Amino acid sequence: MPHIPLDENLPGITGLLNFRQDTALPIRQLTQILLRGESTLSEGERELIATVTSFGNQCKFCTAAHTAAADALLGEHETAEMVKHDPENAPVSHKMKQLLEVARRVQADARTVSPELVAKAREAGATDMELHDTVLIAALFCLYNKYVDGLASVTPTEPAFYDRLANILKNNGYLPSPNRYASLNETK
């Protein structure tokens, strides 16, 4: 049960953003820039960064939401599961493996992002912008994970909910729009 009154039809961060819309807009704008804006990392790769960060923080809502979003963008279900549970053998590039390790370090203790780790990522082909955005996405999702769990936001358990949310995120991104979540709680 949430610690504050939230719209029960808007689980996870969606209800929190709806609760305080003046803070929601800059949150949504930054998320849109980082996860859907111009980048040499694909949208799916950036969702993987959000996924491993949320998984490391044990945030069930954000892990499920961004795993589903990564799956929708990548067009398969194996990669997101592997980056969470078997990152060494995940079907991503060596560069992406290094960036995901940077994200894990940011999530666990950002002070452990060492010059050696950054050098490994650069040797694997990571650019300064990719390093910057990886750290910022991981840091931002640490905030989101704590926001969702700190206010005990509703966390659906049915996978179909997250599939519907993933399609909204894939097709519409993170910016607000009228009736954005109208189909979120439909049963299919």
N, C-alpha and C positions, 0 to 999 in steps of 0.2 A: 504494500500500500504506500503510495507516494507520501512524502512528508509535507507537501503543500497541495492545495486543490488544483488538479490538472484535468484537462479534457480526457476522459477515459478512451475516447476514440483516436487519440493521438499519442501512442506509446513512445517510449524512449525519448530521445532528444527533441522529437517533433512537438511533444506536449510542452516541454520546457521552453522551446523557442516561441510557441504560441502564448505561453504565460507572460513572457516579457518581450514583446515585439520590438521595443526600442533597442534592446541589446541583441536581438535575433538578427537584425539586418546586417550589422557588421560581421557577425559570426558567419552568416550565410555567404556574404560577399568574399570573405577571406577563403572560405572553403571552396567556393566556386573558382577563384583564381588558382588555388593550389591543386585542386583535383581535376578541374576541367579546362583551365586556361592553357595558354601556349606553353609547351614544354617539350623537351627531347625525350622525356619519359612518357610512355603511353598512359592513357587514363586508367587502364587495367593495372599497370605497374604502380601507379600512385595509389590506387585502391588497395593493392597488396601491402603497401607501407602502412596505410590506415588499419588494415586487417592485423598485421603482426603486432602493431603497437597496442591495439585494443585487446588482442589475445594475451599479450604479456601482462596487461593490466587486469585481466580476468573480467572485463566488462562484457557481459553476455549479449546485451543489446547491440552494442557497437561492433562486436566481433561478428555476430550473425548478419547484421546489416551490411557490413563492408565485405564480408566473405561473399555474400550473395551479389553485391554490386560488382566485385572483381569477377566472379563467375559469369555474370551477364555480359560484362565487357570483354572478357577473354573467350567467351563462347564455350566454356567447359568447366568442370567441377574439380579437377584434379590439382591444379596449380595452387589455389588458395589453401587447400587442405595440406598440401605438402610444405608450403612455406611456413605454416604454423607448426607442423608436427615432424617434418623431416627436411629442414631447409637445405641441407647439403645436397640432397638428391632431387630437389625441386626442379621442374623443367623451366628454369629461368636462366638468363645469361649470367656469366661470372660477375659482370658489373652489377647486375641486379642483386645477386647474392651478397655482394659487398655492401651495397646500399641498404639492404634489409638488415644486415648486421649492424650498420650504423643506427638504423631506426630502433633496433632492439636495445642497443646501448643507451640511446637517448631515453627510451622508455624505462629502463632499469635504473640507470644512474648516468646522466649525461656527461658527467666528469670522466667517464671511462671511454669517451670518444677520443682516442689517442692520436697523436701524429702518425703513428704506425698504421692504425686502422684507416685513417684518411689517405695515407700513401697507398695502401692496398687498393682502396676504391679508385684512386686516380690511375694506378697502374692497370686496373681493369677497364679503364676508359671513362670513369665518371668525371663530369665537368664540375667546375666550382658551383654553377647554378644547380646542378643535380644534387650535389652535396648540401647546399643551402636548403633547397626545397625538401629534401629528405628529412633533415633535422627539423625544419619548421613544421612539416606534416606530422612527424612523430610527436613533437612538443604540443602541437595543437590538439592531436587526438588524446594525449594524456589529459589535457584540460577537459575535452568532451567526455572522456571516460569517467572522470571524477565528477563532472557535472551530472551525468546520468545516474551514476551510482550513489553519489552524495545526497541526492534528493529522492532516491528510491523510485525512480521513474518506472512505469509499467514496462515489463519485458515480456512480449508474447513468446510462446513456446512453439507455435506451429510454423514450420518452414514456409508454408504458402504465404504467410504474412511478409516474410523477408524477401520472397521472390517478387511479390507485388511492389514492395518498397524499392528493390533493386531496379525494377523496370522504370519506376518514376525517376530514380537518380540517373539511370543510364540515358533516358530520353529527355529529361528536363533539367538535369543538373541540380544545383543546390540553391538557386535563387528562388525567392517567393513568387507565387503566381496565384491567381484566383482559383479556388477549388483544387489546389495542388494535391491534397491528399484525399480527395473525394472517393477514390477507388481503393484506398488502403485497406479498409476493413470489410471489403466485399468478400463474400464466400464464393469460392469457385470449385 
